[in-house]
């Protein structure tokens, strides 16, 4: 298996993803560091080494991209996926890869805001997802950011896919989600059938096809999904109609969330994980929010799951809990009890990740009638 991308492959990747233009002068690669709260692991160490290697190769080839600078920046991890970035980072010098956050505490800090002003293109191969804060930071600016939380070498094949075709497919899905008033999800758990209705009114869908050519955008890489935030009921007098039961397999236990008003209001199942989730939604109501309906397409391109949500969620159906404001929803960091509690957590419905749950049907309720979008995890006559 390939261990990295070479210089020409990296140049092609940056050109394909960002299409750099005259207004783009710099590319930044930002990387978080472990500390006493979030300990190091082998994948994280290798990812930091890859980031330093990529920065060096791209800096040598920056003239081919018509860029003035390529900069590596390290920062202390923020403690949780999709929590806000710190105010400052430390610029890499190419003289080594920091092992932990403490290694940068004695170095001069650099404001993230100024980094983004000088580098309108950003790659973020981080341990903890920076997708939400980068989406927020990009709004109304020239910034374009490709976020790569949990990236591993096993995902390299997905960086070489035909993203023109992937983008075409996810845009078709986006157009359907934009028209839909609701989505009916039907799950089989053994002989049991569970149904969840997601209210899609008042929302615009998003297409994440791996092409970040428009200013003010951020998205995952590898990519390949269309997604939408279910309506969360923030309009006065217009409650959300999302309701039903959502099953999630955690280890070997099936947790059954009772959904009303687009939130998990209870847990109907019993077991250690069910008890833990019941306690979590009680003490952290924002976590109980249904934050995303996602439709990935990469399984049709022969990509297999690798055990990381960055890639695995792009393979098929997924539903997320927690933060939604970075996708156009109403729930943000202010709604959680602390910055460390902020989370956007995807549950992916493919056999390799939740083998006891069958994603039997996804039906979109459109103004001109219902449309069967997915059956037994496969798309039906969409592309």
N, C-alpha and C positions, 0 to 999 in steps of 0.2 A: 504493500500500500504506500502511496505517496506520503511523504512526511511534511511537505509544505508546498507552497507555490513559488516558482522561480520568478525572476524579475519581469520577463516579458508577460507571463501569466498575470502577475499583479497589475501591470500596466493595462492589459486588456480588461481585467476586472474593474479597475477604476473607471476606465473609459465607458464600459458597458453600463455600470451602475449609475455613475454620476454625469456622464457626458460633460466633462469640464469645459467651461467657456471663458471668455475674456474677463468676466467679473470674478472668477475664482483664482485667487493667488496662492492659497495654501491648503494643504491637507494635514489634518491632525489625527493621530492614532492615540486614543485615550484608554488607559488600563487601570483598573482598581487593584489594590494590594490587600493581602490578608492582615489580620491583627488578632488581638486576644478575643474579640467577639466572634469573628468568622475565621476559623483556622485554615491554613493552607492545605492544598491537596495536589496530587501529581498532575491532574489535568490543568489546574490553575497555573502551576509552575511552567508547564509546557506552553500554555497560552501566552504567558508573559514573554517567554523566550521567542515565540513566533511573532509577537507584536514588535519586539525590538528588531528581529530579523527583517520583517516586512518594512519597517520604517527605514532601515538602512538601505535596503534594495530600492525602495521608491525614492528616497532622497537622491541616490545615485542617478536615477532615471527621471527626475522631476522635469527636466527640459522636454522630454518626450510627451509629457502631459501639459506642457506650457504652464507649469506651476513655479512660483518663486521659492517655495519652502515646503518641506515635509517635516513635521514635528511630532515627537513622541512625548506624551504627558502622562505622568503617574498621579494617582490620587488615593487617599485613604478610602477604603470601601465604606458604603453608607449604611451597612447593617441589614438591609432588606432589599429584595427585588423591587425596582421601580420607585424607591424613595428618592427624594430630591438630591441632586449632586451637591457636594460641598462648594463653598465659595471659591476655593483656590485649588490649584494643582501644582505639580513640580515638573519642570521641563526636563526631558531626558537629554543626556549629553552623548549617548552612544558608548559610554565607558563601562557599562555593566547593567545588569537587570536587578532592581531592588528585590529583596526577599520578602520584606514585610513593611507595613506602614511606618514603623519606627525609623526605617532607613532614610525616609525623606523629611523627617521632622526638623533636621538641622539644615536643610537646604532652602534656598530662597523660594518663596511661593509666588505663584503667578495667577492672576484672576481668571477664572473660567470665562467670564464675559469677554475679556480682552482676547483670550485664545480663540473664541468663536468669531470675533470680529476679524481676526487675521487669518483664520482658517475656515473657509466656508464649506469645506468638505471634511467629514468626520467619519472615521471608522472606530467602533467601540467594541473590541473583543474582550469583554469583561466577565467576571465571575457572576456578579449580581447585575440584573438587567438595568440598563440605563435608558430603556426605550421611552418610558413615560416622561421623565424630565427632559429628555432631548426633544421629544415631540413638542412639549410646552415651550422649550427654549427656542425652537425653530420658528414658531408662529410669528409671522410678520417680519421675518428677517431673510437674509440670503442663505442661511444655513441649510445644508442637506446632510443628514446623518444616517449611516448604516450601522445598526446595532447588532452585535454578535454575542449575546450573553451565553455563556456555557459552550462556546465554540470549541470543537475538538477536531483532530485530524480526520476522524471518521466522516466528517461533514464535507471534506474537500470535494468529493464527486458532485455534491449539490451546487458548488460554486461554478461548475463547468457546464451547467445545463443551458438549454435554449430559453433564455428569459424573455425573449420576444414572444414565443408561444405561451409560456407561463403567464406573462402579462395579459395576453389576449384572453386566456381562460378566466383569470380572476376578474377581469373587467366584465365579462359576461355574467359572472356570479354577482358582482356588485350591482349591475343593472337590475337583476332579479330582486336582490335584497332591497334596493331602493324603492321598488314598486310594491313590495310585500307589506301587508298590514300586520301579519303575524306569521310565525313559524310554529308548526306542530312537530315535536320531536317524540318519536315512539321508540322505547327501549325494551328489549327482552332480557329478563334475568331468569334463566331456567324457564319454568312454566308461567312466570309472572310477566305482565305487560304494564309498563309505566309510561305515562304521557305527560309532557310538559308543553304548555303553550307560552310562547314568548311574544310579547307585544312589541312590534316593530314600528309603530306609528311615531311620527315626529322625529325621525332619525334619518340620517344619510349614512350609507355604507361606505366602506373604504376598500380600495384595491391595493394590495401589497404584492406587486409582481416582480420585485427585485430591481425596478428601474426608478431611481430617485433623481429625475431630471428637472423637477420643478422646485424652485426656491421655497424655503419654509417648510420642508418635509423631512420626516424621519421614519424609518421602518427597519424591520429585521432583514438580515442577510445571513444565511440563505433565506429566501422568501418563496412565496407561492400560496397566498390565501386572500380571500375576501372576508371582511368581518364587519360587524355592526353592533352597536350597543343597544340592547333592548331598552325601551322607554322605561324610565325609572320613576315616573309619577311626580316629577318636580313642578308640573303646571298646576296652578290652583284649580281645584274642582275637577281635575281630570286624572284620576288614579291610574296607575299601571294595571294592565289586565294580564300580566304574566302570572301564571298559576299552574300548579300541578305537582308532580313528583319528579325529582332528578336523582337517578342512581349514580353513584360514583364508587368504583372499586379502589379501596386503599389497602394495599397488601392483598390478603385473601378475603377481606371483609367488604360486603356491600353496604355502603352508607346511603340511606334514603332521605334526601332533603325534602321537606315539605315547603313548597314555594307559594307565596301569595304576595301580590303587590311588587313583584320582581325581587323579592328577598327570601332567603331561607328563614322561615319563621319557626322551624322546628326540625327535629330529626326523628323519623318514624322507626328506624331500625335500632337494634341493640347490639352492643359489643364495645370493645375498648376504643376503636376509632370512632364509632358513633357517639360514644360518651364524650370523647375529646372534642369532636366537632360541635356537639350540642353546647358544650361549655364555651367554645370559641365564639360561636355566633351570639351567645348571650353577652359575653364581655367585650366583643368587638363587632358591633352591629354593621360597620362599613364592610367588613369582610363578607358578610352575608349577602351583599348586593350581587346580582347577576350582571356582570360587567361586559360580557362579550358573547356573541354567537359567531364562531369562526368556521370557515369552510376552506380546508386546504386541498391542494391538487397534486402534490409531489408524488404521491403513491403511484399515480398513473405514469410517472416517468421512471419507475423502477427503483425509487429511493426507499430504503428501509429505515426503520427507526434506529436511533443510536443511543437512546436513553437520556436525551436532552430535549427540553421543551422547545428550544430555539428551532430545531429541525422537526421534531416529532409532531408538533402542532400543525405543521404545514402539510401533513400527510392526509388529513381528513377532517371530520367533524370534531369541534372542540367547543367547550363552554367554560367561561372564566368567572371567578368570584373576585370581588374587591374593587380596586380603583378603576375608574372609567373615564375620568376627565381628559386624559391624553388621547382618547378615541372620540371625544365629543360628548361624553356623558356628564353626569352631575356629581359624581362621587370623586373627591380628591383627597390629598393628604390631610387637609383640615378636618375631615370627617373621621379620621382614625384617632385612637387615644394617644399615639405618640409617633414620631417619625419612623421609629424602628418597627412599628406595627403595620406600616403601609405595605400593601401587597396587591398584586394582580396575578392570580393563580389559575392557570389553564388546566382543564381536565380533558384529555384527548381520548376519543372513542374509536380506537382501532384495536384489533385483536391482540397485538403485542403489548399494549399498555393496560388494557382493561379486558382480559380474556373472558371474564364471566358475564360481561355485558355486551349485548348485540345492539348495534345502532340500526334498528330495523327500517325506520323511515324518517325522512325529513320532508315535510309537506309545507310549501309556501302558500299562504292565502293571499291571492292577488285580486285586484279589482275585477278582473274578468274570469275569476274562478280559481280553484285550487290547482296546484301543480306539484306532482311528485318529483322532488329534486334528487333525493337519494334513496336507495333501497339496499338494505344489507351492506351498508358502507360504501356503495358504488354510485356514481352519478348516473342519472337516467336521461339520455337524449338532451344533454345540455351543450356539448361542445361540437 
